C-alpha cells in the first residue's frame, strides 16, 4: 500500500449551512418552521454530500508520492492500488484550512484509472464528522460513456448534529454533460430525492424539468441552476401534505428563481441568498 501526501483544497463543508449561520452568541441558527427547516435541511445535505464528492475527487487525482505545499496543512492518504481504494484518515481530529475539525475516515473505491475524470467511484464515510456533525451514507457516481451521463446515488444518507437532531436522505440524480457551441459547457440534472427533516417530517423532491447549469455563468459556477423546475412535497401529517414548486428561470445568468407556494402565491428570490431568510 502506498501513502500519498497531498494538500486538500476547497473541501469546506459549506459553513453557510453548518457553521456560519450564527447568532450574536456564535451559535448556529436553525429554523423551527416546517417549510424553512425543510429547505435548510435540503441545502445542508446537498452541500455536504457534494463537498464529500469534491474531496474524493481531489484525493483520486493526487500525484503518487507528492507533497503539495502552500496554505493549509498537508494530509497523508493511503492508496491501495490492487483493490483500487483510497482512504483519507483524519484520525481523532484534523483542522482544515478553514478551521473546521474533521474526524474519522472517508473511503473511496474507484474503477479503472484513478486519475481519469470519467470513471466510476463510491464514497463511504466511516465514523466521519466535521465539527461534531456526524455524516453517514454511501454515495456512488457511475459514468455512462456512451450517453455522456453520470448517475449519482446517495443511499442511507444521514447528518446528525451534536445537539441531538438529525436528517436523513436518499437520492438519485442523472447528470448529462455536453458542450454547447454558443454557451459553453452545460450540465443538465434530473432525478428525485426523499428523506426526513430535522422536525421528523417526510419530504419528497422531484425535478419536473431538468435543472440546467452553465459554465458561461462563471460567477455562479455549478452551484446554482439557471433553468428547470423542481417540486418539493412536505408531509405535514400522515394524511396531509404541502407542495411547493421552484422555477429557476429561462437560462439567464441572473440567479433569480420563483417559488410557488401551496396557496398559489409566488415569490421571486435571488439564489445568492437563502430562500428561508
Secondary structure, 3 states (H helix, E strand, C coil): CEEEEEECCCCCCCHHHHCCCECCCCCECCCCCHHHHHHHHHHHHHHHHHHHHHHHHHHHCCCCCCCCCCCCCEEEEEEECCCCEEEEECCCCEECCCCCEEEEEEEEEECCCCCCCCCCEEEEEEEEEECCEEEEEEEEEEEECCCCEEEEEEEEEEEECCCCCEEEEEEEEEEEEEEECCCEEEEEEEEEEEEECCCCCEEEEEEEEEEEEECCCCCCCCCCCCEEEEEEEEECCCCCEEEEEEEEEECCCCCEEEEECCCCCEEEEECCCCCCC
